[in-house]
């Protein structure tokens, strides 16, 4: 359970960094597919 909470926190930070790179810097660091996979993993862990 603790590991899931840690992973959720890590995913949120990673997604936030990718959002910043994509939307503010106009310099995506990963593909849209890889970003979608991060979002999917986060949703799966939170539900």
N, C-alpha and C positions, 0 to 999 in steps of 0.2 A: 504494500500500500504506500509506504513512504517513497519507494522508488518511483511509483506512478506520479506522485505529487511533485517530486523533483523533476521528472521528465516533462510534466505539464509546464512547470515554471521555465525550464530550459527552452521548450518549444515556443512559449510566448515571447521570450527574449529574442530568440532566433527569428521568429516571424516579424517582430517589431523592427529588427535590424533590416530585414529584407524589404519591409514596407518603406522604410526610410530611404533605402538605396533606390528602390523603384520609383517611388512617388516624388521624393524631394530632390534626389540627386540625378534622376533619370539615368541610372546606371545599375540595372538589375545584376545581381550576383549569381542567380540561379535561374533555370528555365521555369516557365509557367507550370509545367508538369511537376517539377520538383517542389515548387511552392505549394501547389495543390496537394501534394502528398503530405507535406508538413501540416497543412490545415486539416486534412482528413485524419491524420494521426491524433492531432489535438482534439478534434471532435470525438473520436473514438474513445480516447482516454477520459474525457469529461462526461461521457454518457454511460 
